[in-house]
Structures are given as C-alpha cells and as structure tokens.
Amino acid sequence: MLQKFIQHLQSTKLIAHDDYTIVTCSGGSDSMALAGLLKAVEMKFCLAHVNFQLRGEDSELDQEIVQTWGKDNGIEVYVKRFDTGAIAEETGQSIQATARRLRYLWFDQLKSEIHATAIATAHHSDDQVETHLWHLMRGSSWSGFTGIPPVHGDIVRPLLFATKKELTSYVAENNIPFRTDKSNASDKYMRNRIRNEVIPLLEDIRPGFKHNVHRQIAAFSEAGYIIDQFMSELESGMLHLGSDGIELNVEDLKEMPFSRLLLLHVLPDYGFPGRRVSEVLNLLNAQVGKALYSSTHRIIRERESIQIRPIPLNTAEETFISQDDLEIHSPAHLVLEISENTTLPKMGNSNEAVFDLDKIKFPLKLRRWKSGDKLQPFGMEGTQKVSDLLIQNKLTTSEKENTFVLKSGAAIIWVVGIRTSAASKVSTHTSKALRIKYVGIN
C-alpha cells in the first residue's frame, strides 16, 4: 500500500515535499490512513478535526483519538467545535448540509491563517462508485458521472486510487488507531444505503461491478471535456443575454436534436438540477406566463422564448420622493430636475416625463405596479388599467414585474418608462416643470 501511494504521488504530483498540507481528519480509518501514509513518506502536514457535537461522547472520543495520535507523532492538530444542531435549526438547512458548509469554511480559514498549500481529504475509490450511483439516482447531468475530481480548487484527494479494504488493512497492519462512526451503518441517509446495500448487491449480481464503474467514470471524464467544449460554443449562439438574465428561443430549442444536453449544461448555474430538464422542455409547449422556480431563479415561458431570471425581491418596496430630491436609486433609478423648460420629450422617449410642478403633491411615491392600478393616460379620455397598458405594450412577465408607477397624492401620474397621465400635464400656463428621467433598475 505504501509503495502504491508513493507511485501515485509521483505520477500525479498532488502533493510535493515542499508543500504544507492540511489533512482533514475525522478519526475514521480513511483519514487516519492518509495521515499515516503522509507521515511514512515524511511529508509536511497538520491535522484539522471538526467536532460537530452531534454524537455525544462519540464525538469527544473522535476528537481525542486525533489529538492523541498527533501528539504521539509530532504532528500539529487543529480542532474546531461547532454547535451544529443549533446552527442548522437557525439557518433552516439540514444537519448534513450545515456540517459540510461549516467544515469547509473553517478549512479555508485555517489554510489562510497557517499559510498551508492545500487541503487533503481521504476520499477513496469506493467513494467514487458511491458518488457515481448517487448522482445517477438524483438524475444529475453528465458532469455528475465524472466522479470525484483529484483536485478541486485548494482541495486534493490523494487516495482515489485506493480501496476502502486497502486502507483498512493499512491502518491495521501499522497499528494506527481509528474510530468507526456508527451513523455510517444507519439507513437514514441515501448515501449510506447505496454504500451498505446497493453496491454489495450489484457486486454480487455482477462481480467486477465496481471496476466497471471506474472505467465508466474515466470515459465520462474524457467525454465531458468534449461535451463541455461543444456546449460552450453552442451556448454562445443560443443564449441571449439580457439586463437581468438570459433567454432561449423556443423554436430553436424545439428543432435542436440535443436540446436536453444544452439545458443540462445551462440549468445547474441557476439552481435547476438535471432531473428538472424535462419540466423545462415541457415549457416549450406551455402557455405564455407559465413558470418554474428554483431557490434563486425562475424560468418563464414568454411568446417566443423561455427566460431565466432571478426571483424578484421585495416587490412591495415603496420610496417617497421629496421636492429636494435630485436622484433616487431604489426601487428604481430616477433623476429629477425642476426647471422652467416645459418642453415635452420627443416622441418615443418614454423614459423621460415632464409634469407641471404646481399640480404635483409631494412627497411623490414610487413603487411597483399592482393589480387594480389605473391612470388617465395623456391624450386619452377616461381611465385605463395599468395591466391593460402593459398587455398592449407586449411586456414580458419579467418586464411587467419590473414596471413602476409614480404617484402624486392618490393619482398615478406615470407608468414609468411607458405612459404619463393627464393629471399633472404641462400646459401653456405652466411656469415650472418637474422633469424626471428613468435610468433603470440598480
């Protein structure tokens, strides 16, 4: 095992003798094996142990075994304790997600503080198989089948060549102490069931199954380079960038023989996992306005496209504008000027409006439009619903949601960027005017 480790380091150059590496060490057989191997080849490293305080006395014993081994072998040990349960409850995340976030945040912080070269984890070849199946069951994109990368940013994984059995044998043969996490035997988590039930069953049905998965991972990894390059080139022609998101032409997607692959390449960046691609494809034949949501974005079916936009924030925000304000930035960017120039903007310049200052009631109010809003459009008799005005102007769902109204008293005097009201219009009797320019949304 030691010779294989030396050969692996020489061929991959994941860790050099001049490096100072943080070994993430839980106290289990895998991470203790990594610590033992690095000591055997006289690498410079320290141990970083996170006590999540989730398993009572077992958590304390895990910490103790790491600290004791480090002390006995002259290896620096850093320990961080988290009240993980309380933090998970406060943030609303699962225990597993919280623990993962906390440990990697601390590892990054520690690396900076002690000027380490890299962070080493003890993932091994059996973890590769488990991760491959986990992605398959979750319906991930092809990138999920490429396995655990040996290098990801500052993280290196020097044990991916070794099996769990080899690591267990190594710690036993070299009298390296370790502890077994009893929760790994629980069927509560999907990964545990894959590890403890699915993989042994598949290996029994088809001896050599794990070896075949590793061959597939290698093939997926190489194919991934080709697919990523092709999809990046395709994406540059298919994706149209807007001010607040992207859009894809519906007819182009319908005619494309590999639209599913394109969406698998694009959607994860916006919080949509691969398993939701079929939902997005169904949008191509849905009615206008139909939407799908992730935690951060939504995909909306418009007349000729599907648009990916951030989920709007705080749509109820309202800003008061005094007569002394020259500029406001929220919820929209407006520039104001009081002048004696009462000339109306040129036709088509709907981003500017001019009002009779004497007919204005301050403070003005700026907010997003809402159902039931009405105004008396300049040049028309009677009132008109703002919603009808937006439909007439063929605004998309996103554009509608980012439409603002400006109110003077109880009256809407401007559907910003679209139409002014007759209520405060300038006339031959106007002495001073309030000129407002709509710059956009910050």
C-alpha positions, 0 to 999 in steps of 0.5 A: 500500500505504501509503495502504491501511494508513493507511485501515485504521488509521483505520477500525479504530483498532488502533493510535493515535499515542499508543500504544507498540507492540511489533512482533514481528519475525522478519526475514521480509518480513511483519514487516519490512513492518509495521515499515516501514509503522509507521515511514512513518506515524511511529508509536511502536514497538520491535522484539522478535526471538526467536532460537530457535537452531534454524537455525544461522547462519540464525538469527544472520543473522535476528537481525542483519538486525533489529538492523541495520535498527533501528539504521539507523532509530532504532528500539529492538530487543529480542532474546531467545535461547532454547535451544529444542531443549533446552527442548522435549526437557525439557518433552516438547512439540514444537519448534513448540509450545515456540517459540510458548509461549516467544515469547509469554511473553517478549512479555508480559514485555517489554510489562510491563517497557517499559510498551508498549500492545500487541503487533503481529504481521504476520499477513496475509490469506493467513494467514487462508485458511491458518488457515481450511483448517487448522482445517477439516482438524483438524475444529475447531468453528465458532469455528475458521472465524472466522479470525484475530481483529484483536485478541486480548487485548494482541495486534493484527494490523494487516495482515489486510487485506493480501496476502502479494504486497502486502507483498512488493512493499512491502518491495521497492519501499522497499528494506527488507531481509528474510530468507526462512526456508527451513523455510517451503518444507519439507513437514514441517509441515501448515501449510506444505503447505496454504500451498505446495500446497493453496491454489495448487491450489484457486486454480487449480481455482477462481480467486477461491478465496481471496476466497471464503474471506474472505467465508466467514470474515466470515459465520462471524464474524457467525454465531458471535456468534449461535451463541455467544449461543444456546449460552450460554443453552442451556448454562445449562439443560443443564449441571449443575454439580457439586463437581468438574465438570459433567454432561449428561443423556443423554436430553436430549442424545439428543432435542436436534436440535443436540446436536453444536453444544452439545458443540462449544461445551462440549468445547474448555474441557476439552481435547476438540477438535471432531473428538472430538464424535462419540466423545462422542455415541457415549457416549450409547449406551455402557455405564455406566463407559465413558470418554474422556480428554483431557490434563486431563479425562475424560468418563464415561458414568454411568446417566443422564448423561455427566460431565466431570471432571478426571483424578484425581491421585495416587490412591495418596496415603496420610496417617497420622493421629496421636492429636494430630491435630485436622484433616487436609486431604489426601487428604481433609478430616477433623476429629477430636475425642476426647471422652467423648460416645459418642453415635452420629450420627443416622441418615443422617449418614454423614459423621460416625463415632464409634469407641471410642478404646481399640480404635483403633491409631494412627497411623490411615491414610487413603487411597483405596479399592482393589480387594480392600478389605473391612470388617465393616460395623456391624450386619452379620455377616461381611465385605463388599467395599468395591466391593460397598458402593459398587455398592449405594450407586449411586456414580458412577465419579467418586464411587467414585474419590473414596471413602476408607477409614480404617484402624486397624492392618490393619482398615478401620474406615470407608468414609468418608462411607458405612459404619463397621465393627464393629471399633472400635464404641462400646459401653456400656463405652466411656469415650472416643470418637474422633469424626471428621467428613468435610468433603470433598475440598480 
